[in-house]
């Protein structure tokens, strides 16, 4: 089921910390740190090459970056407060913007998360695609509608979180 959600932002942090990492390494480190904070026992970093032929002009040695964990995923009932709210104070040691480090690596990120939803006593899988264009072109981010895909899972599923980063800046001629 697709539902539309707006982002909310805590102004005290938004302008100072969104994609303000020292380097792309720090942005990637922040995504891994999020997995550690979610008590992940396994964290995968996947660098995925282009699916086209190596001789193609469209070929890139790294076409996608995935950070995937088996930590405490975010159930749908908490998605709006945990993911859609930027610059939160949900974590004692964080600023609530780490996931947006992905947008320093590429123009598009997809978040897929599976978590146990205590409000319905079932696991839910939730997905959203966020682009740099959505974030940067909006005068008021709170007015942008993001389609959020939600699925209630009938069978027990392992919790987890995955960020997939595409349209990498390194693969483009122009820089922003």
PyMOL commands that set and color helices and strands:
alter all, ss='L'
color gray80, all
select helices_A, chain A and resi 11-17+24-37+76-82+98-105+132-136+141-143+169-171
alter helices_A, ss='H'
color red, helices_A
select strands_A, chain A and resi 2-6+8-9+43-48+64-69+85-86+106-117+122-131+145-153+160-168
alter strands_A, ss='S'
color yellow, strands_A
deselect
rebuild
show_as cartoon
